């Protein structure tokens, strides 16, 4: 399921590195020297986070692409 999440890699001038982000987990990020490392890092962090959530009996967020709209939008 973690492959269905929305990932982004962008340059962070403040950090001087690339930052990997996941829209479904806004509190997580991964800094790295290259875009590929930032992407791999955030993906692995999300995989680990989801595994921890499941082990604690929690439900992981639904991927944005699979959410149904509410209110007719």
C-alpha positions, 0 to 999 in steps of 0.5 A: 500500500505504501507505493500508492502514497503521494511522494514529492522530492524538492530542493530545500535551500534552507537545508542545502539538501533535497527533501523527500515528503509524503502528503499522507504523512505531513510530519515526516521528511527525509533529507539527502544529498541527491533526489534519488536518496531523498525519495528512497529515504522517505519511502522507507520511512513511510514503510517503517511508520506504517509497519509500526502503526499496524503493530500497534493496532492503528490504521494507516492513512488512506492514499490520497488517490483512493479517497472518495470526495465528500460533499459532492465535489 
